[in-house]
Amino acid sequence: MSLEQFVTPNCFVRWGEVLVSKQYPEIARKILLQDHHKERVKFCVQSCIDPWRLEHPKIPMFFLSWVRNQELNELIGGSKDSDHMYANAFDCHVKDMSAMSFFCSILEMGLPYRQLILYLKSNFVHWSVNIPGRDCKRQILIKEA
């Protein structure tokens, strides 16, 4: 698997985009994706990103954080049981659209989420999906940060 290859045939996300960290890019790039990570990333892309991008084809989406190992998660200050460490969560923003508008569009489209967090000041959305082996939840939060 090349990091330049697309995750799904819709060509919206490359494998290299899941190994990203705005604060610690050098650490994120060193993460080795295991098969279970790849399956969960594909699930996120197929169930969340592909449908959203098909509805909004001209709006680029940018990922700030996706797959994390324990080292990266601790440096960032993520929760000890962060969905990022299970590869079923990503933080992103979209060009020319406020995080609030993006957040609302996800809800209006009825796309799946385990946790959807709007970060108002930072202008991004945390989006995770339910996966087998993790407690099922459906939580919406809005944070000032």
Rosetta constraint file for C-alpha pairs under 8 A:
AtomPair CA 1 CA 5 HARMONIC 6.99 0.50
AtomPair CA 2 CA 15 HARMONIC 7.24 0.50
AtomPair CA 3 CA 14 HARMONIC 6.43 0.50
AtomPair CA 3 CA 15 HARMONIC 4.63 0.50
AtomPair CA 3 CA 16 HARMONIC 4.30 0.50
AtomPair CA 3 CA 17 HARMONIC 7.88 0.50
AtomPair CA 4 CA 14 HARMONIC 5.60 0.50
AtomPair CA 4 CA 15 HARMONIC 6.24 0.50
AtomPair CA 4 CA 16 HARMONIC 6.15 0.50
AtomPair CA 5 CA 14 HARMONIC 5.42 0.50
AtomPair CA 5 CA 15 HARMONIC 6.06 0.50
AtomPair CA 6 CA 10 HARMONIC 7.99 0.50
AtomPair CA 6 CA 11 HARMONIC 5.41 0.50
AtomPair CA 6 CA 12 HARMONIC 7.05 0.50
AtomPair CA 6 CA 13 HARMONIC 5.59 0.50
AtomPair CA 6 CA 14 HARMONIC 4.16 0.50
AtomPair CA 6 CA 15 HARMONIC 6.09 0.50
AtomPair CA 7 CA 11 HARMONIC 7.20 0.50
AtomPair CA 7 CA 12 HARMONIC 7.86 0.50
AtomPair CA 7 CA 13 HARMONIC 5.84 0.50
AtomPair CA 7 CA 14 HARMONIC 5.59 0.50
AtomPair CA 7 CA 15 HARMONIC 5.86 0.50
AtomPair CA 7 CA 41 HARMONIC 7.89 0.50
AtomPair CA 7 CA 42 HARMONIC 6.16 0.50
AtomPair CA 7 CA 45 HARMONIC 7.41 0.50
AtomPair CA 8 CA 12 HARMONIC 7.53 0.50
AtomPair CA 8 CA 13 HARMONIC 7.41 0.50
AtomPair CA 8 CA 42 HARMONIC 6.97 0.50
AtomPair CA 8 CA 45 HARMONIC 7.32 0.50
AtomPair CA 8 CA 46 HARMONIC 7.18 0.50
AtomPair CA 10 CA 50 HARMONIC 6.82 0.50
AtomPair CA 12 CA 49 HARMONIC 7.79 0.50
AtomPair CA 12 CA 50 HARMONIC 6.88 0.50
AtomPair CA 12 CA 53 HARMONIC 7.41 0.50
AtomPair CA 13 CA 17 HARMONIC 6.60 0.50
AtomPair CA 13 CA 45 HARMONIC 7.46 0.50
AtomPair CA 14 CA 18 HARMONIC 7.52 0.50
AtomPair CA 15 CA 19 HARMONIC 7.43 0.50
AtomPair CA 16 CA 20 HARMONIC 7.56 0.50
AtomPair CA 16 CA 29 HARMONIC 7.96 0.50
AtomPair CA 17 CA 63 HARMONIC 6.75 0.50
AtomPair CA 18 CA 41 HARMONIC 7.81 0.50
AtomPair CA 18 CA 63 HARMONIC 7.47 0.50
AtomPair CA 18 CA 65 HARMONIC 7.24 0.50
AtomPair CA 18 CA 66 HARMONIC 5.20 0.50
AtomPair CA 18 CA 67 HARMONIC 5.97 0.50
AtomPair CA 19 CA 25 HARMONIC 7.96 0.50
AtomPair CA 19 CA 28 HARMONIC 5.10 0.50
AtomPair CA 19 CA 29 HARMONIC 5.25 0.50
AtomPair CA 19 CA 30 HARMONIC 7.94 0.50
AtomPair CA 19 CA 31 HARMONIC 6.89 0.50
AtomPair CA 19 CA 65 HARMONIC 7.50 0.50
AtomPair CA 19 CA 66 HARMONIC 6.50 0.50
AtomPair CA 19 CA 67 HARMONIC 6.02 0.50
AtomPair CA 19 CA 68 HARMONIC 7.85 0.50
AtomPair CA 20 CA 24 HARMONIC 7.97 0.50
AtomPair CA 20 CA 25 HARMONIC 5.68 0.50
AtomPair CA 20 CA 28 HARMONIC 5.25 0.50
AtomPair CA 20 CA 29 HARMONIC 6.53 0.50
AtomPair CA 20 CA 63 HARMONIC 7.10 0.50
AtomPair CA 20 CA 64 HARMONIC 6.24 0.50
AtomPair CA 20 CA 65 HARMONIC 5.22 0.50
AtomPair CA 20 CA 66 HARMONIC 6.31 0.50
AtomPair CA 20 CA 67 HARMONIC 7.47 0.50
AtomPair CA 21 CA 25 HARMONIC 4.69 0.50
AtomPair CA 21 CA 27 HARMONIC 7.90 0.50
AtomPair CA 21 CA 28 HARMONIC 5.81 0.50
AtomPair CA 21 CA 64 HARMONIC 5.53 0.50
AtomPair CA 21 CA 65 HARMONIC 4.71 0.50
AtomPair CA 21 CA 66 HARMONIC 7.44 0.50
AtomPair CA 22 CA 64 HARMONIC 5.29 0.50
AtomPair CA 22 CA 65 HARMONIC 6.72 0.50
AtomPair CA 23 CA 76 HARMONIC 7.50 0.50
AtomPair CA 24 CA 28 HARMONIC 6.49 0.50
AtomPair CA 24 CA 72 HARMONIC 7.38 0.50
AtomPair CA 25 CA 29 HARMONIC 6.17 0.50
AtomPair CA 26 CA 30 HARMONIC 6.75 0.50
AtomPair CA 27 CA 31 HARMONIC 7.01 0.50
AtomPair CA 27 CA 72 HARMONIC 6.60 0.50
AtomPair CA 28 CA 67 HARMONIC 7.67 0.50
AtomPair CA 28 CA 68 HARMONIC 6.80 0.50
AtomPair CA 28 CA 72 HARMONIC 6.99 0.50
AtomPair CA 31 CA 67 HARMONIC 7.98 0.50
AtomPair CA 31 CA 68 HARMONIC 7.42 0.50
AtomPair CA 31 CA 69 HARMONIC 6.81 0.50
AtomPair CA 33 CA 37 HARMONIC 5.76 0.50
AtomPair CA 33 CA 38 HARMONIC 6.47 0.50
AtomPair CA 34 CA 38 HARMONIC 6.41 0.50
AtomPair CA 35 CA 39 HARMONIC 6.27 0.50
AtomPair CA 36 CA 40 HARMONIC 6.31 0.50
AtomPair CA 37 CA 41 HARMONIC 6.10 0.50
AtomPair CA 37 CA 67 HARMONIC 7.80 0.50
AtomPair CA 37 CA 86 HARMONIC 6.80 0.50
AtomPair CA 37 CA 87 HARMONIC 5.37 0.50
AtomPair CA 38 CA 42 HARMONIC 6.12 0.50
AtomPair CA 38 CA 87 HARMONIC 7.90 0.50
AtomPair CA 39 CA 43 HARMONIC 6.22 0.50
AtomPair CA 40 CA 44 HARMONIC 6.20 0.50
AtomPair CA 40 CA 86 HARMONIC 7.78 0.50
AtomPair CA 40 CA 87 HARMONIC 5.83 0.50
AtomPair CA 40 CA 88 HARMONIC 5.64 0.50
AtomPair CA 40 CA 131 HARMONIC 7.75 0.50
AtomPair CA 41 CA 45 HARMONIC 6.20 0.50
AtomPair CA 41 CA 87 HARMONIC 6.00 0.50
AtomPair CA 41 CA 88 HARMONIC 6.35 0.50
AtomPair CA 42 CA 46 HARMONIC 5.96 0.50
AtomPair CA 43 CA 47 HARMONIC 5.88 0.50
AtomPair CA 44 CA 48 HARMONIC 5.51 0.50
AtomPair CA 44 CA 49 HARMONIC 6.75 0.50
AtomPair CA 44 CA 88 HARMONIC 6.40 0.50
AtomPair CA 44 CA 89 HARMONIC 7.73 0.50
AtomPair CA 44 CA 128 HARMONIC 7.83 0.50
AtomPair CA 44 CA 129 HARMONIC 6.84 0.50
AtomPair CA 45 CA 49 HARMONIC 4.69 0.50
AtomPair CA 45 CA 50 HARMONIC 5.65 0.50
AtomPair CA 46 CA 50 HARMONIC 5.37 0.50
AtomPair CA 46 CA 51 HARMONIC 7.22 0.50
AtomPair CA 47 CA 51 HARMONIC 6.68 0.50
AtomPair CA 47 CA 111 HARMONIC 7.40 0.50
AtomPair CA 47 CA 112 HARMONIC 7.01 0.50
AtomPair CA 48 CA 52 HARMONIC 6.28 0.50
AtomPair CA 48 CA 111 HARMONIC 6.14 0.50
AtomPair CA 48 CA 112 HARMONIC 6.63 0.50
AtomPair CA 49 CA 53 HARMONIC 5.93 0.50
AtomPair CA 50 CA 54 HARMONIC 5.97 0.50
AtomPair CA 51 CA 55 HARMONIC 6.35 0.50
AtomPair CA 51 CA 111 HARMONIC 7.96 0.50
AtomPair CA 52 CA 56 HARMONIC 6.18 0.50
AtomPair CA 52 CA 106 HARMONIC 7.34 0.50
AtomPair CA 52 CA 109 HARMONIC 7.93 0.50
AtomPair CA 53 CA 57 HARMONIC 5.09 0.50
AtomPair CA 53 CA 58 HARMONIC 7.98 0.50
AtomPair CA 53 CA 59 HARMONIC 7.44 0.50
AtomPair CA 59 CA 94 HARMONIC 6.61 0.50
AtomPair CA 59 CA 95 HARMONIC 6.09 0.50
AtomPair CA 59 CA 96 HARMONIC 7.47 0.50
AtomPair CA 60 CA 94 HARMONIC 5.71 0.50
AtomPair CA 60 CA 95 HARMONIC 5.60 0.50
AtomPair CA 61 CA 92 HARMONIC 6.86 0.50
AtomPair CA 61 CA 93 HARMONIC 5.94 0.50
AtomPair CA 61 CA 94 HARMONIC 4.37 0.50
AtomPair CA 61 CA 95 HARMONIC 6.50 0.50
AtomPair CA 62 CA 92 HARMONIC 5.44 0.50
AtomPair CA 62 CA 93 HARMONIC 5.46 0.50
AtomPair CA 62 CA 94 HARMONIC 5.95 0.50
AtomPair CA 62 CA 95 HARMONIC 7.76 0.50
AtomPair CA 63 CA 90 HARMONIC 6.97 0.50
AtomPair CA 63 CA 91 HARMONIC 5.86 0.50
AtomPair CA 63 CA 92 HARMONIC 4.34 0.50
AtomPair CA 63 CA 93 HARMONIC 6.73 0.50
AtomPair CA 64 CA 90 HARMONIC 7.54 0.50
AtomPair CA 64 CA 91 HARMONIC 5.37 0.50
AtomPair CA 64 CA 92 HARMONIC 5.42 0.50
AtomPair CA 64 CA 93 HARMONIC 7.77 0.50
AtomPair CA 65 CA 84 HARMONIC 7.91 0.50
AtomPair CA 65 CA 90 HARMONIC 5.63 0.50
AtomPair CA 65 CA 91 HARMONIC 5.14 0.50
AtomPair CA 65 CA 92 HARMONIC 7.24 0.50
AtomPair CA 66 CA 84 HARMONIC 5.73 0.50
AtomPair CA 66 CA 87 HARMONIC 6.59 0.50
AtomPair CA 66 CA 88 HARMONIC 7.94 0.50
AtomPair CA 66 CA 89 HARMONIC 6.00 0.50
AtomPair CA 66 CA 90 HARMONIC 4.26 0.50
AtomPair CA 66 CA 91 HARMONIC 6.38 0.50
AtomPair CA 67 CA 84 HARMONIC 5.14 0.50
AtomPair CA 67 CA 85 HARMONIC 5.91 0.50
AtomPair CA 67 CA 86 HARMONIC 7.23 0.50
AtomPair CA 67 CA 87 HARMONIC 4.86 0.50
AtomPair CA 67 CA 88 HARMONIC 7.86 0.50
AtomPair CA 67 CA 89 HARMONIC 7.48 0.50
AtomPair CA 67 CA 90 HARMONIC 7.47 0.50
AtomPair CA 68 CA 72 HARMONIC 5.75 0.50
AtomPair CA 68 CA 73 HARMONIC 5.82 0.50
AtomPair CA 68 CA 84 HARMONIC 5.43 0.50
AtomPair CA 68 CA 85 HARMONIC 4.83 0.50
AtomPair CA 68 CA 86 HARMONIC 7.90 0.50
AtomPair CA 68 CA 87 HARMONIC 7.32 0.50
AtomPair CA 69 CA 73 HARMONIC 6.11 0.50
AtomPair CA 69 CA 85 HARMONIC 5.68 0.50
AtomPair CA 70 CA 74 HARMONIC 6.08 0.50
AtomPair CA 70 CA 85 HARMONIC 7.08 0.50
AtomPair CA 71 CA 75 HARMONIC 6.30 0.50
AtomPair CA 72 CA 76 HARMONIC 6.18 0.50
AtomPair CA 73 CA 77 HARMONIC 6.07 0.50
AtomPair CA 73 CA 78 HARMONIC 5.10 0.50
AtomPair CA 73 CA 79 HARMONIC 7.60 0.50
AtomPair CA 73 CA 80 HARMONIC 7.83 0.50
AtomPair CA 73 CA 82 HARMONIC 7.78 0.50
AtomPair CA 73 CA 84 HARMONIC 7.98 0.50
AtomPair CA 73 CA 85 HARMONIC 7.46 0.50
AtomPair CA 74 CA 78 HARMONIC 6.07 0.50
AtomPair CA 74 CA 80 HARMONIC 7.85 0.50
AtomPair CA 78 CA 82 HARMONIC 6.26 0.50
AtomPair CA 81 CA 85 HARMONIC 7.40 0.50
AtomPair CA 82 CA 86 HARMONIC 7.35 0.50
AtomPair CA 83 CA 87 HARMONIC 6.41 0.50
AtomPair CA 83 CA 88 HARMONIC 5.66 0.50
AtomPair CA 83 CA 89 HARMONIC 5.30 0.50
AtomPair CA 83 CA 128 HARMONIC 6.79 0.50
AtomPair CA 84 CA 88 HARMONIC 6.03 0.50
AtomPair CA 84 CA 89 HARMONIC 4.85 0.50
AtomPair CA 84 CA 90 HARMONIC 6.63 0.50
AtomPair CA 88 CA 128 HARMONIC 5.50 0.50
AtomPair CA 88 CA 129 HARMONIC 5.80 0.50
AtomPair CA 88 CA 130 HARMONIC 7.48 0.50
AtomPair CA 88 CA 131 HARMONIC 7.33 0.50
AtomPair CA 89 CA 126 HARMONIC 7.08 0.50
AtomPair CA 89 CA 127 HARMONIC 5.55 0.50
AtomPair CA 89 CA 128 HARMONIC 3.93 0.50
AtomPair CA 89 CA 129 HARMONIC 6.62 0.50
AtomPair CA 90 CA 126 HARMONIC 5.83 0.50
AtomPair CA 90 CA 127 HARMONIC 5.50 0.50
AtomPair CA 90 CA 128 HARMONIC 6.37 0.50
AtomPair CA 91 CA 124 HARMONIC 6.73 0.50
AtomPair CA 91 CA 125 HARMONIC 5.57 0.50
AtomPair CA 91 CA 126 HARMONIC 4.30 0.50
AtomPair CA 91 CA 127 HARMONIC 6.23 0.50
AtomPair CA 92 CA 124 HARMONIC 5.56 0.50
AtomPair CA 92 CA 125 HARMONIC 5.52 0.50
AtomPair CA 92 CA 126 HARMONIC 6.59 0.50
AtomPair CA 92 CA 127 HARMONIC 7.95 0.50
AtomPair CA 93 CA 99 HARMONIC 6.39 0.50
AtomPair CA 93 CA 102 HARMONIC 7.73 0.50
AtomPair CA 93 CA 123 HARMONIC 6.99 0.50
AtomPair CA 93 CA 124 HARMONIC 4.79 0.50
AtomPair CA 93 CA 125 HARMONIC 6.29 0.50
AtomPair CA 94 CA 98 HARMONIC 7.54 0.50
AtomPair CA 94 CA 99 HARMONIC 7.45 0.50
AtomPair CA 94 CA 102 HARMONIC 7.22 0.50
AtomPair CA 97 CA 101 HARMONIC 6.23 0.50
AtomPair CA 97 CA 102 HARMONIC 6.47 0.50
AtomPair CA 98 CA 102 HARMONIC 6.26 0.50
AtomPair CA 98 CA 123 HARMONIC 6.66 0.50
AtomPair CA 99 CA 103 HARMONIC 5.89 0.50
AtomPair CA 99 CA 118 HARMONIC 6.81 0.50
AtomPair CA 99 CA 119 HARMONIC 7.44 0.50
AtomPair CA 99 CA 120 HARMONIC 6.94 0.50
AtomPair CA 99 CA 123 HARMONIC 4.96 0.50
AtomPair CA 99 CA 124 HARMONIC 5.16 0.50
AtomPair CA 99 CA 125 HARMONIC 6.28 0.50
AtomPair CA 100 CA 104 HARMONIC 6.11 0.50
AtomPair CA 100 CA 118 HARMONIC 6.87 0.50
AtomPair CA 100 CA 120 HARMONIC 7.22 0.50
AtomPair CA 100 CA 123 HARMONIC 7.76 0.50
AtomPair CA 101 CA 105 HARMONIC 6.10 0.50
AtomPair CA 102 CA 106 HARMONIC 6.42 0.50
AtomPair CA 102 CA 125 HARMONIC 7.85 0.50
AtomPair CA 103 CA 107 HARMONIC 6.64 0.50
AtomPair CA 103 CA 116 HARMONIC 7.87 0.50
AtomPair CA 103 CA 118 HARMONIC 6.55 0.50
AtomPair CA 103 CA 125 HARMONIC 6.65 0.50
AtomPair CA 104 CA 108 HARMONIC 6.02 0.50
AtomPair CA 105 CA 109 HARMONIC 6.01 0.50
AtomPair CA 106 CA 110 HARMONIC 6.40 0.50
AtomPair CA 106 CA 111 HARMONIC 5.75 0.50
AtomPair CA 107 CA 111 HARMONIC 6.41 0.50
AtomPair CA 112 CA 129 HARMONIC 6.42 0.50
AtomPair CA 113 CA 127 HARMONIC 6.52 0.50
AtomPair CA 113 CA 128 HARMONIC 5.53 0.50
AtomPair CA 113 CA 129 HARMONIC 4.47 0.50
AtomPair CA 113 CA 130 HARMONIC 6.70 0.50
AtomPair CA 113 CA 138 HARMONIC 6.34 0.50
AtomPair CA 113 CA 139 HARMONIC 7.88 0.50
AtomPair CA 114 CA 127 HARMONIC 7.52 0.50
AtomPair CA 114 CA 128 HARMONIC 5.20 0.50
AtomPair CA 114 CA 129 HARMONIC 4.35 0.50
AtomPair CA 114 CA 130 HARMONIC 5.00 0.50
AtomPair CA 114 CA 136 HARMONIC 6.98 0.50
AtomPair CA 114 CA 137 HARMONIC 5.29 0.50
AtomPair CA 114 CA 138 HARMONIC 4.60 0.50
AtomPair CA 114 CA 139 HARMONIC 6.17 0.50
AtomPair CA 115 CA 126 HARMONIC 7.46 0.50
AtomPair CA 115 CA 127 HARMONIC 5.89 0.50
AtomPair CA 115 CA 128 HARMONIC 5.18 0.50
AtomPair CA 115 CA 129 HARMONIC 6.78 0.50
AtomPair CA 115 CA 137 HARMONIC 7.24 0.50
AtomPair CA 115 CA 138 HARMONIC 5.74 0.50
AtomPair CA 115 CA 139 HARMONIC 4.69 0.50
AtomPair CA 115 CA 140 HARMONIC 5.92 0.50
AtomPair CA 115 CA 141 HARMONIC 7.81 0.50
AtomPair CA 116 CA 125 HARMONIC 6.98 0.50
AtomPair CA 116 CA 126 HARMONIC 5.64 0.50
AtomPair CA 116 CA 127 HARMONIC 4.78 0.50
AtomPair CA 116 CA 128 HARMONIC 6.57 0.50
AtomPair CA 116 CA 139 HARMONIC 6.30 0.50
AtomPair CA 116 CA 140 HARMONIC 4.94 0.50
AtomPair CA 116 CA 141 HARMONIC 6.36 0.50
AtomPair CA 117 CA 125 HARMONIC 5.59 0.50
AtomPair CA 117 CA 126 HARMONIC 4.94 0.50
AtomPair CA 117 CA 127 HARMONIC 6.66 0.50
AtomPair CA 117 CA 140 HARMONIC 5.87 0.50
AtomPair CA 117 CA 141 HARMONIC 4.69 0.50
AtomPair CA 117 CA 142 HARMONIC 5.60 0.50
AtomPair CA 117 CA 143 HARMONIC 7.16 0.50
AtomPair CA 118 CA 123 HARMONIC 7.62 0.50
AtomPair CA 118 CA 124 HARMONIC 6.35 0.50
AtomPair CA 118 CA 125 HARMONIC 4.76 0.50
AtomPair CA 118 CA 126 HARMONIC 6.60 0.50
AtomPair CA 118 CA 141 HARMONIC 6.37 0.50
AtomPair CA 118 CA 142 HARMONIC 4.73 0.50
AtomPair CA 118 CA 143 HARMONIC 6.07 0.50
AtomPair CA 119 CA 123 HARMONIC 5.59 0.50
AtomPair CA 119 CA 124 HARMONIC 5.43 0.50
AtomPair CA 119 CA 125 HARMONIC 6.02 0.50
AtomPair CA 119 CA 126 HARMONIC 7.83 0.50
AtomPair CA 119 CA 142 HARMONIC 6.23 0.50
AtomPair CA 119 CA 143 HARMONIC 5.01 0.50
AtomPair CA 119 CA 144 HARMONIC 5.97 0.50
AtomPair CA 119 CA 145 HARMONIC 5.57 0.50
AtomPair CA 120 CA 124 HARMONIC 7.12 0.50
AtomPair CA 120 CA 142 HARMONIC 7.30 0.50
AtomPair CA 120 CA 143 HARMONIC 6.23 0.50
AtomPair CA 120 CA 144 HARMONIC 5.17 0.50
AtomPair CA 120 CA 145 HARMONIC 6.12 0.50
AtomPair CA 121 CA 144 HARMONIC 5.78 0.50
AtomPair CA 121 CA 145 HARMONIC 5.08 0.50
AtomPair CA 122 CA 145 HARMONIC 6.01 0.50
AtomPair CA 130 CA 134 HARMONIC 7.03 0.50
AtomPair CA 130 CA 135 HARMONIC 7.72 0.50
AtomPair CA 130 CA 136 HARMONIC 5.81 0.50
AtomPair CA 130 CA 137 HARMONIC 7.10 0.50
AtomPair CA 131 CA 136 HARMONIC 7.64 0.50
